[in-house]
């Protein structure tokens, strides 16, 4: 559980990243990944991978030479966009440089990939983990900015309720 202090720090970091990143205009998640790959100097590939229920709908696999975003095919365009931006947010936050985790699903999803090549696997499974909260917040702030919903909201503007797709709290007054 995040303390209020660490929650403020999370918002400050995510806002700074979301405000500082170059976004394509008009926004397109795949074009965003191309720009991010150029900035990082290493390829990012999207791999459609069918998975069973209970397995993450998006997964980031980082090897020595490239980053791979595994994405469930057949999902809605909006959901796919969010998956891609969420996994890109892990890269922007530097989660790919964290110590490698055990991910038993990787051999089944990528049977040709040597386990020795995989440095980091990040899946969308447990949102209580700080790295998942950070990536989810950053993805939402990037999409908020990309979709022209105003400036990147600050922590004081509320939590997820002010982010992408959430109804506005502002009530419209009838014109007299």
N, C-alpha and C positions, 0 to 999 in steps of 0.2 A: 504494500500500500504506500502511495506517495504521501509525504508530508506536505504541508502547505508551502514550505520553502522550496522543496524539490519540485513541486508542481509549478511554482512561479518560474523556476529555473528552466524547466521543460518548455514552458510557453515562450520564454524569452529566446531560447535557442531555436525552437521551431519557427517562430516569427521571423527571426533574422535570416534563417535559411530560406524560408518561403519568399521573403521580400528580395533576397539577393540572387535568386536563381533565374537564369534566362528562360523565358517561356516562348514557344512558338505562337505566332498570331496569324490565323486562328489556332486555338489550342488543339493539339492532337497528341495522344499519349505516345504513339509510336515515334512521331517526330521529336517529342520531348526526350525519348530514350536515345535517339540518334545524337541530339545535342549534348546530352549527358555523357554518352560514350566518347564523343570528340573531346569534351572537356577533361574527362578522366584519362584519355589516351589508351583506351582498351575497349574492345567490342562488348556490346550487350546484345544478346540474342534472345528472342522470344520463342519458346518451344511450347506448342500446344500438347498437353498431356492429359489424357482421360484418367480420372482417378475415381476411386470408390467413395461413398459417403463416409464422412469422418476424417477424410484426408484433406489437408489444406487446399483451398481453391487457387492459391498462388504460392509460389516457392521461389526463393532466390538461391541459386547455387553459384558460388564463386570459386573459380579455379585459378591456377597460376597465370593463365593467359586470357581469360574471358569471364564475363558474367553471364549467367543464363537465368532468365525468368521463365519458370514453368507456369503455364496458365491453363486452366480448365477450358476446353473448347465448348462452344455452344451456350455460353453464358450471355447475358444481355450486354449490349455495347457499353452501357453505363457501368455495369459491374466489372467488365473487362478493363475499362479505363481506370477504375479505382484500384483494381488489383495491380496493374502495371505501375501506377504512380506510387502505391504503397511499397512495392518491392524496390522501386527506384529510391524511395525515401530511406530505405535501409542503407543504400549506397551513400546517399548524401549525408547521412548521420554517421557514417564510418563504421557501421555495424559489421561490415565485411572484414574489418581489420581486427575484430574481437577474436578471442580464442575459439578454435573450431569446436563445434558441438557434435554429438552423436546424432545421426539422423538415419534411422533404420530404413526409411522409405526410399532413400536415394538409389540404392542398387536396383530396386524394382522399377523405379521411374526412368533411370538412365543406366541400363545394364551395360552399355559400352564404355562407361566412364569409370576409370580406375579410382578406387577410394582414396588412393594416395594423392590424386590431383585435386580433390575437393578440399578446400581450406575452410569453407564456411557454408552452412546451409541454414537458411532462415525461412521458416514456414509461418503461415498465419494460423496459429493454433491457440496460443495462450495469451490473451490480451492483458493479463495481469503482469506480464513481464515488462520491465521498463523499456526495453528496446522495441517491443511491439507497440506500446503506448506512444512512444516517440515517433515511430514510423507512421502510425495511424494518424496522429495529430498533424504531422508534417504533410502527409498526403492530402488530408482534408483542407489544410491551409493553402497548399499549392492549387488544388482544384477550385477552392473558393476564389482565389486570385485569377486563375485561368478563365473561369466562367464569368468574369466581370461582375462579381457580386459585391464589389466595393473593395476598400483596402483590407489587408490582412487583419482580421480581428485580434484584439489583445485579450489577455486572460480576463480582464474586467468586463469584456463584452459577453461573458457567459462561456459555457463549455461547448459541447457539441451542438447545442441548440442553435448557434449562430453560424454553423458551418454549412458545407455544401448540402443543398437539397432540403434544409430545414426551413420550416415556415417562419416568416418574419414575425417578430413580436410587436412590431409597429402596427398599430391599428390605423386604418385610413378613416379620416373624418369625412362625413358626407359634405358635399359642396352645397352651400346655401345660395 
